[in-house]
Amino acid sequence: MAYKSLRAFIDKLEAEGELVRISTFVDPVLEIAEITDRVSKTPGRNKALLFENTGTEFPLLINGMGSEKRMCIALGVSHLDEIAGEIEGLFKMMTGPKNGLLDKLAMLPQLGKFASWMPKVVSGRGACQEVVMDNPDLSKLPILKCWPKDGGRFITLPSIHTKDPNTAIRNIGMYRMQVFTPTMTGMHWHKHKVSAKHFNEYKKLGQRMPVAVAIGGDPVYTYSATAPLPENVDEYMLAGFLRKKRVELVKCITQPEIEVPADADFIIEGYVDPNEELIWEGPFGDHTGYYSLPDFYPRFHVTAITHRKNAVYPATIVGIPPQEDAWLGKATERIFLAPIKMTMVPEIVDMNMPVEGVFHNLVITSIHKEYAGQGQKVMNAMWGAGQMMFNKILVIADSSINISDYKAVAQYVFSNLDPASDIYFSQGPMDVLDHSCSKLGFGGKMCIDGTKKWEEEITAPRQSFVLHKDFSVAGIRTVWPEITGINDGLARSLQLPVLFVSVAKNRTGHIEELHKALCNRPELAGFKMILYVEHTVDVSDIADTLWRFCNNLDPKRDNFFSDDKRVMGLDGTRKTKALDGFERPWPNIIVADRQTIESVNNKWPQLNMGPLILSPSLKYQSQMYGEEATAG
C-alpha cells in the first residue's frame, strides 16, 4: 500500500485506533521523549503520538511504527511474514527452470511488475518543495533532544541521500544528525556505512560532497533507509516493491545532483566538505540503551530547506528497549529472512532477534541439519552475510523448535549443549556502538550450537540436569558476600543448567576466580553456564539482565571455564581500566533526569492520555554510575 503523504499514514493510524493527538504544548527538549518512553513501554497503551503544539508551526509524529500492528500498517500488510513469502516466491520464479516458451512468457507480467516498482525522476518540483524557506533555519523544526546528556538536539529519522562520485549510484541511509547551528549539523556515518565510503571517494577527489536529507512522506521510505541492503542496490527499489508503486523523485534545488522523494514532508539540502575539520559530535542516548560517546564526524552545511504545505515532522527516540526501533528491526528480521535463505544459507528455517539483544547482539536461528558440522557452516556463513557481520552471540537450534518460544529454545539448546565442545569463539567487525569491544568496531563473537549432535560431534555424553537438593542461594551468598543476587528460577522451574549472578566486582580477575570457586561447590553439579552481571542489575528481571549482559560482553575476551572444563562462565559486568585493563571510556545507561520526570508528571492530566504512566527511568536510576554520559 502506498501512502500519498505522512498525513495519509496518520489518518490510517487514527482510523485504526492507533494514534493519540496531544494539543497541549510539549517541549521537544526532553519532554516529548520522556512521554514517548512511557507510552512505548506500556502494553495496552502503546500508541503513536501526534504532538500538535511543539512551539513551531509543525506538528510532530513519534512512535508511528512502534508496534507490530503499526509496522504492518506502515508496510501495507496484515503480517510481516507476508513480505518474506512474496520475496521467496519471486526468487523461485526468477531462478527456477524455464524449459519452454510458455514458461518464459509466463514471466513477463512479473517482469512488468519489477519495472513498475523502479524509482523514476520526474520533472518540475514536488510537494516536498511547495514551500522554500527564505533563509534555511533548522531551529524552525521541532527537532528533539531526547536524553539529558545528549550533546544537543538530533534529527532522528533522516533519510540521507548520497551518491558515489565515480558511478553516480545512489545510497539512502539513516544516520543521526546533531544540530550545531541553524545551518550546520554533524553527519554521524560509521566507517562501515556506504555513505562513509562515498565521503572517502569525494575526499580523494578533493570535491565537496552533495547531500540531501528527506524527512517524512510514505513511512516505507523511512523503513527502506534502515534496511540492510547489499551495496549498490537502490533503497527506492525496495520501497517501490513494498508499496507496490514506484517512488517518484525530483531534483534538489541547490544540490541538483541529488534526487529526493517528491512527496516527502521536508528536504534539507546541503554539502559535506571532506577537507574541512571534523566536529566533536555526541554524546547520544542510543538504541543499545547506553550513551554512545562523542567522537569526530563530518560537518553537514545546509544550503536549503523545503517542505510541503501542512508538513508533519516525524521523529523517534532510541534507548533502553523496547522502543520503536525494535519493530523496525523485527520488520528487517522477517523481510530479509527469505533472501538470506535463498542466496547464502539455504538450511536456515527461521531467525529471531530478541529485543534484549538490541539487533546485532543476540540472534537465534533454526536450521535443517543434515550432517555433522552444519552448525559451524551456518555460523561462518551468517557472520559473512552483510550486517550479520556485527552479530555478537549466535544461537543455533534445529528446525523442530519454535524459536519464538524462548523457554522451549533454551530447554532444547541446553539439553544438546556441551560447553567444552559446542561453543565457538571468533572475532571480527563489530558495531561501532558496541562499547564492550577493547578496540572500536572490532571484537569477539560467540556461537552456541544447540542442535542435536551427530555421532561425529559428540565428545562426551549429554546428561539431563537436576538441581542439587542442597543448592541454596542464601548459603552461597553467605560464603561470597560480594554476590548481590542469584537468579536460579530457570534452574528450578525449567530444569535449565544456567544461573544469573550479580557481583560487586572489586579486584582484578575477580569474576573468573569467583566462577572457579563456585563451580567447585558440590551443589552446583550439572550446571553448564553461569552469566555474571554487575551488582546494580536486578537479576530477577531476566529481560533486563540479558540486555545488560549482551551489551557488556565481549565473548572472546570475557569467557572462562571451571577447572574441570564443564561450566562456562561469561563476564557481562562493566569493564574498567583499574580492574580489567580496559582503556576505552565506558558509557552510562540512559535515564531521564528528575526535572523532566516531574515536569511530565505535572503536565500529564492535560495530555488526553488517561491515567498517569510512571517513568521507566525510575527503575534504572539506581543502576547509573554518576550522572554523566560516561560511567564514573
C-alpha positions in Angstrom: 0.0 0.0 0.0 1.3 3.4 -1.0 0.6 6.4 1.2 0.4 9.7 -0.6 1.8 11.6 2.4 2.7 11.2 6.0 -0.7 12.7 6.9 -2.4 9.9 5.0 -0.5 7.4 7.2 -1.5 9.4 10.3 -5.2 9.3 9.1 -4.9 5.5 8.8 -3.4 5.1 12.2 -6.2 7.2 13.7 -8.8 5.2 11.9 -7.3 2.0 13.4 -7.3 3.4 16.9 -3.5 3.6 16.9 -3.0 7.3 17.4 -3.3 9.8 20.2 -3.4 13.6 19.4 -1.8 15.8 22.0 -2.8 19.5 21.7 -1.1 20.8 24.9 2.4 22.3 24.3 5.1 19.7 25.0 8.7 20.7 24.8 10.8 18.9 22.1 13.7 19.3 24.5 13.4 16.1 26.7 9.6 16.2 27.4 8.4 14.6 24.1 11.0 11.8 24.5 10.0 11.2 28.2 6.3 10.8 27.3 7.1 8.5 24.4 9.4 6.4 26.5 6.5 5.8 29.0 4.0 5.0 26.3 6.2 2.7 24.2 6.9 0.5 27.3 3.3 0.2 28.4 1.4 -2.7 26.8 -2.2 -1.8 26.0 -1.4 1.9 25.9 1.4 1.9 23.4 0.2 4.3 20.7 1.6 6.6 18.0 1.6 10.1 19.3 0.9 13.3 17.3 2.2 16.4 19.2 0.2 19.2 17.6 1.8 22.0 19.7 5.6 21.9 19.5 6.4 25.6 19.7 6.9 25.6 16.0 4.5 25.7 13.1 4.9 21.9 12.6 3.3 19.0 14.5 5.5 16.0 15.4 4.7 12.3 14.9 6.5 9.8 17.0 6.2 6.1 17.7 4.4 5.8 14.4 5.8 2.3 13.7 6.2 1.4 17.4 4.3 -1.9 17.4 3.8 -4.9 15.2 0.4 -3.7 14.1 1.6 -0.2 13.2 4.6 -1.6 11.4 2.3 -3.7 9.4 0.1 -0.7 8.7 3.1 1.2 7.5 4.1 -1.6 5.1 0.6 -2.3 4.0 0.4 -5.9 5.1 -1.6 -7.9 7.7 1.5 -9.8 8.9 5.2 -9.2 8.4 5.8 -12.7 7.1 3.7 -11.9 4.0 6.6 -9.9 2.6 9.1 -12.7 3.1 6.7 -15.1 1.4 6.3 -12.8 -1.6 10.1 -12.3 -1.9 10.6 -16.1 -1.7 8.0 -16.6 -4.5 9.8 -14.1 -6.7 13.1 -15.7 -6.1 11.7 -19.1 -7.1 10.0 -17.8 -10.2 13.1 -16.0 -11.4 15.6 -18.8 -10.7 13.5 -21.8 -11.5 14.0 -23.8 -14.7 12.4 -22.2 -17.8 12.1 -25.1 -20.3 9.6 -23.8 -22.8 8.4 -20.7 -24.5 5.2 -20.7 -22.4 7.2 -20.8 -19.2 9.2 -17.8 -20.3 6.2 -15.9 -21.5 4.5 -16.5 -18.1 7.3 -14.5 -16.5 6.6 -11.3 -18.5 3.8 -10.0 -16.2 6.2 -10.4 -13.2 8.9 -8.6 -15.1 6.5 -5.8 -15.8 5.8 -5.5 -12.1 9.5 -5.2 -11.4 9.7 -2.3 -13.9 6.7 -0.6 -12.4 8.4 -0.6 -9.0 11.6 1.1 -10.1 12.1 4.7 -9.0 11.6 7.4 -11.5 12.9 11.0 -11.7 10.1 13.4 -12.7 10.4 17.0 -14.0 9.4 20.1 -12.1 9.1 20.5 -8.3 7.4 18.0 -6.0 5.1 18.5 -3.0 8.2 18.4 -0.8 9.2 21.7 -2.4 5.9 23.6 -2.1 7.5 25.9 0.5 11.1 27.1 0.2 12.5 28.7 3.4 13.8 32.2 2.5 16.6 31.6 5.0 17.1 27.9 5.9 16.9 27.6 9.6 16.8 24.2 11.4 15.6 25.9 14.6 12.2 26.3 12.9 11.7 22.5 13.0 10.7 20.7 16.3 14.0 18.8 16.5 14.3 16.6 19.6 16.7 16.5 22.4 15.9 13.0 23.8 18.1 12.4 26.9 19.7 14.7 29.5 23.3 14.1 28.5 22.8 14.2 24.7 25.1 16.6 23.1 22.2 18.7 21.8 19.2 18.3 19.5 19.3 15.5 17.0 17.4 14.7 13.8 16.5 11.1 14.4 14.6 9.9 11.3 16.6 11.3 8.4 16.8 9.5 5.1 20.3 10.7 4.0 20.9 10.7 0.2 24.4 10.5 -1.2 25.9 9.3 -4.5 29.1 7.6 -5.4 31.1 10.3 -7.4 32.5 7.7 -9.7 29.4 5.7 -10.6 26.6 8.1 -9.6 24.9 5.1 -7.8 22.6 6.4 -5.1 22.6 5.3 -1.4 20.0 6.2 1.2 21.0 5.6 4.8 19.8 6.6 8.3 22.3 8.3 10.5 21.7 10.7 13.3 22.3 14.4 12.8 23.3 16.6 15.7 22.3 20.2 15.2 25.1 22.7 16.0 23.8 25.9 14.3 20.7 26.8 12.3 22.6 25.7 9.1 25.0 23.1 10.3 24.8 19.6 11.7 27.1 16.6 12.3 26.8 13.6 9.9 27.2 10.5 12.0 28.0 7.9 9.4 30.1 5.0 10.6 33.1 3.6 8.8 31.2 0.5 7.7 28.4 2.5 6.0 28.1 3.2 2.3 27.8 7.0 2.8 31.2 6.9 4.6 32.6 5.2 1.5 31.1 7.9 -0.7 32.7 10.5 1.6 36.1 8.9 1.2 35.8 8.9 -2.6 35.0 12.7 -2.5 37.9 13.2 -0.3 40.2 11.5 -2.8 38.8 13.8 -5.5 39.1 16.9 -3.3 35.5 17.8 -4.0 32.5 18.9 -1.9 30.0 16.1 -1.4 26.4 17.0 -2.2 23.9 15.5 0.4 20.2 15.7 0.8 18.1 14.7 3.7 14.4 13.6 3.3 12.1 13.5 6.3 8.6 12.1 6.2 6.5 11.0 3.3 5.4 7.4 3.0 6.7 5.6 6.1 8.1 2.9 3.7 10.8 5.5 2.8 11.9 5.6 6.4 12.0 1.8 6.7 13.9 1.4 3.5 16.6 3.8 4.7 17.2 1.4 7.6 17.2 -1.8 5.6 20.4 -3.8 5.3 20.5 -3.9 1.5 23.6 -5.0 -0.4 25.8 -2.2 -1.6 24.7 -0.6 -4.9 21.1 -1.9 -4.5 18.8 1.2 -4.6 16.7 1.6 -1.4 13.9 3.1 -3.5 13.6 -0.1 -5.5 12.9 -1.9 -2.2 10.4 0.9 -1.3 8.7 0.5 -4.7 8.4 -3.2 -4.1 7.0 -2.8 -0.6 4.4 -0.1 -1.5 3.7 -1.7 -5.0 4.2 1.7 -6.6 7.3 3.4 -7.9 8.9 6.2 -5.9 8.8 9.5 -7.8 11.9 11.6 -7.3 12.6 15.3 -8.0 15.9 17.1 -8.3 17.0 19.2 -5.3 17.0 22.9 -5.8 20.6 23.8 -4.6 22.1 20.3 -5.0 20.6 19.1 -8.3 22.9 16.1 -8.4 20.7 14.5 -5.8 17.1 13.3 -6.3 14.6 13.0 -3.4 11.1 11.7 -3.0 8.6 14.2 -4.4 6.1 13.5 -1.6 8.4 13.8 1.4 7.5 16.3 4.1 10.9 18.0 4.4 14.0 18.2 2.4 17.2 19.5 3.9 19.8 20.2 1.1 23.5 20.8 1.7 27.0 19.5 1.4 29.9 18.0 3.3 33.4 19.3 2.6 35.8 16.3 3.0 38.7 18.8 3.5 37.0 20.6 6.4 37.9 19.9 10.0 35.7 17.3 11.7 33.4 18.3 14.5 33.2 16.7 18.0 29.7 15.1 17.9 27.7 13.4 20.7 27.1 12.0 23.3 23.7 10.5 22.2 21.4 8.1 24.0 21.5 5.2 21.6 19.5 2.1 20.7 21.7 0.0 22.9 20.2 1.6 26.0 23.6 3.3 26.7 25.0 6.6 25.6 27.2 6.4 22.5 30.1 8.6 23.4 31.4 11.6 21.4 33.8 11.4 18.5 34.8 13.4 15.4 32.4 13.3 12.4 31.9 15.4 9.3 30.1 18.7 9.2 26.9 19.0 7.1 26.2 22.5 5.8 22.6 23.4 4.9 22.0 25.2 1.7 18.2 24.9 1.5 15.2 23.7 3.5 12.0 22.9 1.6 8.8 21.4 2.8 5.3 20.6 1.7 2.3 22.6 2.9 0.9 21.2 6.2 4.1 19.2 6.7 4.4 16.9 9.7 7.8 16.3 11.3 8.4 12.6 12.1 10.9 11.6 14.8 11.8 8.7 17.0 13.7 8.0 20.2 16.0 5.2 21.0 17.1 4.0 24.4 16.5 1.1 26.8 14.4 -1.4 25.0 11.7 -1.7 23.9 11.4 1.3 21.7 10.0 2.0 18.2 13.3 0.8 16.6 12.6 -2.7 17.9 9.8 -3.0 15.4 11.9 -1.6 12.5 14.3 -4.4 13.5 11.5 -7.0 13.6 10.5 -6.0 10.1 14.0 -6.4 8.8 14.3 -9.8 10.5 11.1 -11.1 8.7 11.7 -9.4 5.3 15.3 -10.4 4.9 14.9 -14.0 6.1 14.0 -15.1 2.6 17.0 -13.5 0.8 19.4 -15.0 3.4 17.8 -18.4 3.0 17.8 -18.4 -0.8 21.1 -16.8 -1.6 23.5 -17.5 1.3 22.3 -20.0 3.9 19.7 -22.3 2.4 19.4 -24.5 5.5 18.0 -21.7 7.6 14.4 -22.2 8.6 13.8 -19.2 10.8 15.6 -16.3 12.5 14.7 -14.3 15.6 16.4 -11.2 17.1 15.1 -10.8 20.7 14.6 -7.2 21.7 17.0 -7.6 24.6 19.8 -8.2 22.1 19.3 -4.7 20.5 19.5 -6.2 17.0 23.1 -7.5 16.5 24.0 -8.6 20.0 21.8 -11.8 20.0 20.4 -13.8 17.1 18.6 -17.1 17.3 18.5 -19.3 14.2 16.9 -22.6 13.4 18.2 -24.8 10.6 17.5 -28.0 8.7 20.5 -30.1 9.9 21.6 -32.9 7.7 25.3 -33.6 8.6 27.9 -33.1 11.3 29.4 -29.6 11.5 26.5 -27.9 9.7 26.0 -25.6 12.7 29.6 -24.3 12.2 28.9 -23.9 8.5 25.9 -21.7 9.2 27.8 -19.8 11.8 30.5 -18.8 9.3 28.0 -18.0 6.6 25.9 -15.8 8.7 28.9 -13.9 10.1 29.8 -13.2 6.5 26.4 -12.1 5.4 26.0 -8.3 5.2 25.2 -6.6 8.5 25.2 -10.0 10.2 28.9 -9.5 10.4 28.1 -7.4 13.5 26.4 -10.2 15.3 27.9 -10.9 18.8 26.0 -14.0 20.1 24.5 -16.5 17.7 22.4 -19.4 19.0 21.5 -22.3 16.6 18.7 -24.8 17.1 17.1 -27.4 14.9 14.1 -26.8 12.7 11.7 -28.7 15.0 11.9 -25.9 17.6 9.7 -22.7 17.5 12.4 -20.2 18.2 9.9 -17.5 19.1 9.2 -19.6 22.3 12.3 -18.6 24.2 11.7 -21.1 27.0 11.4 -24.0 24.6 14.5 -22.8 22.7 16.5 -22.6 26.0 15.5 -26.1 27.1 16.3 -27.6 23.7 19.7 -25.8 23.3 20.9 -26.6 26.8 19.8 -30.3 26.5 22.1 -30.6 23.5 25.0 -28.4 24.7 28.4 -29.5 25.9 30.1 -26.1 26.7 33.5 -27.6 26.1 32.8 -28.6 22.5 29.7 -26.8 21.3 30.6 -23.1 21.9 32.7 -21.4 19.3 34.5 -18.1 19.5 35.7 -15.8 16.8 36.4 -12.1 16.3 35.8 -9.6 13.6 34.0 -6.4 12.7 31.5 -5.2 15.4 29.0 -2.3 15.5 30.9 0.9 16.3 28.3 1.5 19.1 29.4 -1.7 20.9 31.1 -0.3 23.9 32.3 -3.7 25.2 35.0 -4.0 22.4 38.5 -3.3 23.6 39.1 -1.7 20.1 36.5 0.4 18.4 34.5 -1.6 15.9 36.4 -4.8 16.4 35.7 -7.6 19.0 34.7 -11.1 19.9 31.8 -13.3 18.7 30.3 -16.5 20.1 28.2 -19.2 18.6 26.2 -21.6 20.8 25.4 -24.7 18.7 22.3 -26.1 20.3 21.4 -28.5 17.5 21.1 -32.3 18.2 24.6 -33.7 17.7 25.6 -36.3 15.2 27.9 -39.1 16.3 30.9 -37.4 14.9 30.3 -34.3 17.0 29.8 -36.0 20.4 32.8 -35.8 22.7 31.0 -36.6 25.9 27.5 -37.9 26.8 24.8 -35.3 27.4 23.2 -35.6 30.8 19.8 -34.3 31.9 20.0 -31.6 34.6 18.5 -31.9 38.1 19.1 -29.1 40.6 21.1 -30.4 43.6 19.0 -30.9 46.7 21.5 -28.8 48.7 21.6 -25.8 46.4 20.9 -22.7 48.4 21.1 -19.0 47.2 21.4 -17.9 50.8 24.1 -20.3 51.5 26.2 -19.2 48.5 25.7 -15.5 49.3 26.9 -16.2 52.9 30.2 -17.5 51.6 30.6 -14.8 49.0 29.0 -11.5 50.2 30.1 -9.7 47.0 27.3 -11.7 45.2 24.3 -9.3 45.4 21.9 -11.6 43.6 21.4 -15.1 42.1 18.5 -16.0 39.8 18.0 -19.7 40.0 14.5 -19.5 38.7 15.2 -21.1 35.4 17.1 -23.9 37.0 14.2 -24.6 39.4 11.2 -24.1 37.0 12.6 -25.3 33.7 15.5 -27.5 34.7 17.9 -25.3 32.8 21.5 -25.6 33.9 22.1 -21.9 33.9 22.5 -19.2 36.6 22.4 -15.4 36.5 24.7 -13.9 39.2 25.2 -10.2 40.0 28.5 -9.3 41.6 30.1 -6.3 43.2 33.5 -6.8 41.4 36.4 -5.4 43.5 39.6 -6.8 42.2 41.5 -7.9 39.1 40.4 -11.4 37.9 37.6 -11.4 40.4 34.9 -12.9 38.2 37.0 -15.8 36.9 38.3 -16.5 40.4 34.7 -16.5 41.8 33.5 -18.7 38.9 36.0 -21.4 39.5 35.3 -21.3 43.3 31.6 -21.6 42.7 31.9 -24.5 40.3 33.9 -26.5 42.9 30.9 -26.5 45.1 29.1 -29.9 45.0 25.7 -28.3 44.9 26.5 -26.7 41.6 27.0 -30.0 39.9 25.3 -30.3 36.5 25.3 -26.5 35.7 26.6 -25.7 32.2 26.7 -21.9 32.2 26.9 -19.0 34.6 26.3 -15.5 33.4 27.7 -12.7 35.5 26.5 -9.1 35.6 27.3 -6.1 37.8 25.9 -5.7 41.2 23.5 -2.8 40.2 21.5 -5.2 38.0 18.4 -6.9 39.4 18.9 -10.5 38.2 15.3 -11.4 39.0 14.4 -9.4 35.8 15.6 -11.7 33.1 14.9 -9.3 30.2 16.9 -6.5 31.8 19.7 -8.9 32.8 20.0 -10.2 29.3 20.0 -6.7 27.9 22.8 -5.6 30.2 24.7 -8.8 29.8 24.7 -8.8 26.0 25.8 -5.2 25.9 28.7 -5.6 28.3 30.1 -8.9 27.0 33.0 -9.4 24.6 32.6 -13.2 24.3 36.1 -14.0 23.2 37.7 -11.9 25.9 35.2 -12.5 28.7 34.8 -16.3 28.8 36.4 -18.8 31.1 35.8 -22.4 32.2 35.6 -24.1 35.5 38.6 -26.3 36.4 37.0 -29.4 35.0 36.0 -27.6 31.7 32.4 -28.4 32.2 30.9 -25.0 33.2 31.3 -21.9 31.0 31.5 -18.5 32.8 30.7 -15.3 30.9 31.6 -12.0 32.3 28.9 -9.4 31.5 30.0 -6.8 34.1 31.2 -3.3 33.4 34.8 -3.2 32.4 37.2 -0.6 33.9 40.9 0.3 33.5 41.6 -0.3 37.2 40.2 -3.9 37.4 40.1 -5.1 33.8 42.8 -3.1 31.9 40.0 -1.7 29.7 41.3 1.5 28.1 38.1 2.9 26.4 35.6 5.1 28.3 32.5 3.1 29.4 29.1 4.7 28.8 26.3 5.1 31.2 22.8 3.7 30.7 20.2 6.2 29.5 17.9 7.6 32.2 15.7 10.7 32.2 16.5 13.4 34.7 14.3 14.1 37.7 13.3 17.6 36.5 11.9 16.2 33.2 10.1 13.4 35.0 8.4 15.8 37.4 7.6 18.2 34.5 5.9 15.4 32.6 4.1 14.2 35.7 2.7 17.7 36.2 1.6 18.0 32.6 0.1 14.6 32.3 -3.5 15.5 33.2 -3.5 17.9 30.2 -2.3 15.3 27.6 -5.5 13.3 26.9 -3.7 10.1 27.6 -5.6 8.5 30.5 -4.1 7.7 33.9 -0.5 8.6 34.7 2.1 6.2 33.4 5.2 6.3 35.7 8.6 7.0 34.1 10.5 3.8 33.2 13.6 5.7 34.2 12.7 5.4 37.9 13.6 1.7 37.6 17.1 2.4 36.4 18.2 5.5 38.4 20.0 3.3 40.9 21.9 1.4 38.2 23.8 4.5 36.9 27.4 5.3 37.7 27.2 9.0 38.3 25.2 11.5 36.3 27.3 11.9 33.2 27.2 10.1 29.8 30.3 8.2 30.9 30.1 5.8 33.8 32.1 7.4 36.7 
